[in-house]
Each structure stands twice: as structure tokens, then as C-alpha cells.
Amino acid sequence: MELTTDRLQLDRLHPEDADALYACRAGPAVARFQGWRPASVAEARAFIDTQAEPAPGLWFQRAIRLRDGHALIGDLGVCLPATPGDSVEFGISLAPAHQGRGYAREALKALFHQGFDVLGWRRIHASVDPRNTACMALLRAVGMRQEAHFRESLWLHGEWVDDVVFAMLAREWPGIGN
């Protein structure tokens, strides 16, 4: 899955992205809310090497790059359902220097367009730590609705954290002014 927007290119991660991926994912502002944080550039490179083509039941990551210069500014993970018609899950990370500029919203709108309008997905959802208020605002801004709030349901980085689930159905996608 490769997507292009006005300002972004979403494509495969490459071995030369390891330094930027590590810098983004290992930094405390991003790592705090992520299940996976690389311990080294070598671990980021090894992770990139595991990325295959999208397959049902497996997560795959795509690079989020600026179209102008192709710099890696984040990544977008997608898990296609093992059973056709089930919900597609996604997660998104942006380097702090690139947050607050609308890049995540642009990337998600491209993902939703591809998934709902081209691939025929029925439902998409994301799970977020409610302390990540910026991400929760982003998910609401792209038209997702909060479906659940599970208290202390996830053991993450040595503590029990809450988990909030946001979702959107295909029939809800066209109605938000895309």
C-alpha cells in the first residue's frame, strides 16, 4: 500500500530509514504511548527487515515521508483482519518536530480513502492511551467516534494504563466532508 497526498508519501520502510525511525519511536514523547519502542538503531533496522507485504492478521508499517525531500517523519501501522469484513486496526506515530502541522490528519484521510473507497473496508478502529490527548483530538477530527474506555486494561512500560477505542464505519466516512 503506497499512498500520496499533497504533502506526504506513505510507502515501505527502507533500511536507510532506521536512524529516523529510531529517533522518532525511541524519543520519550512518542515512546510513552507506543507498545513498540526500539532499543537501538540496529533494532529499528531489524524491525524494518521484518516488514512484508500486507497480509491478513498481521501488522505492517508504512513510512510517512514529506513529499518534498522524502524525509521520514513518522510511521503508520495497519493490521488487516484475519476474517474478511472484520475491523481494520491502525496506529500512527509522528516525530515531535512534525506534530501539530496536520500531517497525521492528512495521512489518515489518505488511509481511510484507500481503505473505504478503494479496498471496501467495512470498519476501522484505533486504540489510544487517553493521556495522549493530541491523538484523541486527531481521531475525533478525522470523524472517528469513541466506542470504549477500558480502565487499567493494558500493561505498558511497567504500569497499568487505560485504553480508549475509536472507530468509524464505511458508511460514516463519506459524511464528514471528504
Helices and strands as residue ranges (DSSP letters): E 3-4, E 8-11, G 15-17, H 18-26, H 28-31, H 41-50, E 59-66, E 72-79, E 88-94, G 96-98, H 103-112, I 113-118, E 123-128, H 133-141, E 145-156, E 159-169, G 170-172, G 174-176
